[in-house]
Amino acid sequence: MKRYLSCYLAMIIIVFLTACASSPAPQDPVSQLKVVTLNNKVKIVTGQTVYVPIYSYIYGVDRNQKIDLAATLSVRNTDLTNPIIITLVNYYNTNGELVRKYLEQPVELRQLATIDFVVNRDDTSGGAGANFIVEWVAQKEVSEPVIEAVMINTVGNQALSWVSNGRVIKSRGVQNQ
């Protein structure tokens, strides 16, 4: 009986220690993409500047009750055969001031690939009127990428979430729909 109790106790300790192991930190998605140098030799055929509204918080019952939100900006290359080049991903606050630059240099997003940029729930620096500006270009005619954001908050068994679509504010060259 003592032997079974010892084995049972050892199994419980192993399960407890395994459950407490931390998961590895997520890798920076930008570091996994190919860096591109844009110079006079690179022929750009098309591109866009896209505005994406973001909410780092929303108001609840009144202005005194803020609900913080996590936001994920998703840039999806919808072209079946060609890459696009993401040249800029900047995050601005309610006052239009730059909060954060997500790219140090242009990166290539392969065909049908996606990259995400996250604003953590506890980062309310953007305010209720935050936004992203995303710029992309391509060396060939491509289908337009899908650029949108998902905002979410979960508390207990309740959740808030919605999608905010990007809006083209400047076009370069020809875009295929």
N, C-alpha and C positions, 0 to 999 in steps of 0.2 A: 504494500500500500504506500509506504514511504517513497519507494522508487517511482511509482506512477505520479505521485504528487510532485516529486522533484522534476520529472520530465514535463509535466503539465506546466509547472512554474517556469521552467526554462523556455518552453514554447511561447508562453505569454510575454516574457521579457524580450525574446527575439522579435515577435510581432510588434511589440511596442517600440523597440529601437528602430525597426525597419520603417514603421509608419512615421517616425519623427525625422527621418533623414530628409534633408532639404533637397529640393530639385535644383539642377544646375541653373545658373543665371542664363536668361535668354541672350543669344548673340545679337549684336547690332545688325539689323537687316542690311544696312547700307554697306557694311564692310564685306558682305558676301557678293556684292555686285562689281562688275567690271568698271573701272574708272576710265572715263573718256576725256581726251584732250580735244577741245574745240579750238580750231585755228582757221586760218584762211584756206587751208587745203581741204577742210571738211565742208562738203556741199550740203547745206540744209535745204530741204524741199518743203517741209511743212512743220507746223508747231502751233502751240497755243499757250496762253496764260489763263489759268483757271482759278476762280475765287470759290472757296468752300467755306460756308458758315459753320462755326463750331460754337458749342456752348460748354464752358467749363463748369458752369452752374446755371440752374434755372431757379425761379422763385416758386415757392410753394403757396401757402395760403395768402401770404402778403410779402412785402419786401424784406421783412425781418426773418423769414424762413427760407434759407437757401438750401437747395439740394445739389450737392456736388456731383459731377458726372465725369466718367472716364470717356475719352474720345479716341477713336482709331480712325486715322485718315488712311484710305486705301487707294492706291494707284494701280490700276489693272490694265496691262497692255492687251488689247483685244485683237490685235493683228495675228493672223495665223502663221505668217512666215517671217515678218521683219521685227527687229528690235526698235525701241524708241529710246531716246536719251532724256533723262530727267535732269534739268539744269538748275532747278531751284525748288526748294520746299521751305517756305518761311511761315512762321506762326506769329500772328499779330493779336494785340489785345483790343478791348472795346474802344480805346482811344486811337486806334490805328498805329500804335507804337510797336516796333519789332520786339518780340519776346525771345524768339529762338530761331536760329538757322539750323535746319536739319541736315543740310548737305554742305560739305566743304568744297566739293568739286563735282562736275557732272558725272552721272553713272548711267550705264546701259541697262535697260530692262528688257530682257529677252521676250520673244514672242510668247503670248499667253501667260506671262509671268506676272506676279503681283508683289508689291512691296507695301508694308504698313508702317505708319508713324504714329506713335502713341503719346497722348497727353494723359498722365496719370490722374486718377480721381482727386487726389489731394493737391494737385497743382491747379489752383484757381486763378493764376496770374492772368489768364486771358479774359476772364469775366464773362458776363452773359452775352456779349457781342463779339467774341473772339472769331478769328478766321485764319484760314490757310491761303496762301498764294502758291500755286504750283505751276511751274513752267516746264514744258517738254518740247522737244524737237525730234525730227526724224530725217534720215538721209534719203528715204524713199517715201512715196505716197503710202500711207498706212490708214487703217481704220482708227477712229478716235478712241483713245483710252477711256475707261470708266474711272472717274475720280469722284469719290464720295467719302463721307464720314459717318461713323456709327457712334452715337453717344449712348451711354448706359449707366445705370446705378441699380444696385440690388441691395435691399435691406430686408432681412428675414425672408418671408415668402412672397414679397412684392418686388416688382422690377419695373423700371422705366427704360425704354429704349426707342430710338428712331434713327432714320437715315437722313442725312442732309446731302443733297446732290450738288456737285460742282457746277458752276456757271462760267462759260467762256466769256472773258472780258477783253481778250485780244487774240486775233488769229494771224497766222503767218503762213503764206502759201495756200495750198489746196488740201482740204480735209475730206476724206471719204466717210460717208455715214453708214 
